[in-house]
Amino acid sequence: MSTKVTFWPSGVSIEVKPGTSILSAARKAGVLIQTRCGGNAACFMCKVKIRPDSDLLPIGDEERRKLAGLEEEGYRLACQAKARGQVHVDVPLDPLRAAIQKLLAKQAEESDELW
């Protein structure tokens, strides 16, 4: 039996065994999720948003403590969240890419105002 994990906004999907962490699935799929601690729930960098229709194993106490209520908004640590069924993951842009995207959007907006 396998489960399907889909990463957004790229739309990349991968089939993995149930119980596979979202971080492991991302690595196998070639999707970059930032981490400094190597998947030990120590750095909080691998925080992702899980879409409501996803099927994950229940959250553990350590992850719940780290998230401090953010899990109620759909956030999980990719290194700790484990797939049980079909999972849809929103991966945030890395900080540099997000800053560039914001700058380009601002430039496009200012350009539109000139015309």
C-alpha positions, -999 to +999 in steps of 0.1 A: +000+000+000+012+035-008+001+071-002+004+101-025+020+134-014+015+164-036+035+196-031+022+230-041+027+254-058+048+231-080+022+203-083+049+176-080+035+144-066+052+112-053+040+078-040+055+068-007+049+043+020+024+053+048+043+067+077+069+085+055+076+120+067+067+149+045+103+160+045+115+126+033+088+126+006+099+161-005+135+150-008+126+119-028+104+141-051+132+168-055+111+194-037+132+218-015+120+223+020+145+243+041+159+227+072+190+233+094+186+205+119+185+176+095+149+167+104+152+166+142+124+192+150+150+216+163+150+245+138+114+251+129+125+259+093+106+230+077+072+244+087+046+237+059+009+242+056-012+211+051-044+214+031-075+204+050-084+174+028-051+157+037-046+124+057-017+125+081-009+105+112-019+124+144+005+151+156+029+142+184+035+160+216+069+174+207+056+188+173+026+203+190+048+221+216+070+234+188+041+247+167+024+264+198-011+265+183-001+269+146-012+233+139-048+246+143-042+268+112-029+237+093+008+241+099+030+211+105+067+204+107+076+185+075+102+165+095+076+153+120+043+151+099+038+116+085+016+107+056-012+082+061-033+087+030-034+114+003-016+146+014-015+181-001+013+203+011+018+240+005+055+247+006+065+283+013+089+301-009+124+303+004+131+338+019+153+350-010+128+339-037+099+354-017+118+388-015+125+388-052+089+379-061+077+407-038+101+432-054+091+422-090+054+425-081+060+460-067+079+470-098+051+457-120+025+476-100+045+509-102+049+503-140+012+499-144+006+532-125+027+551-150+005+541-179 
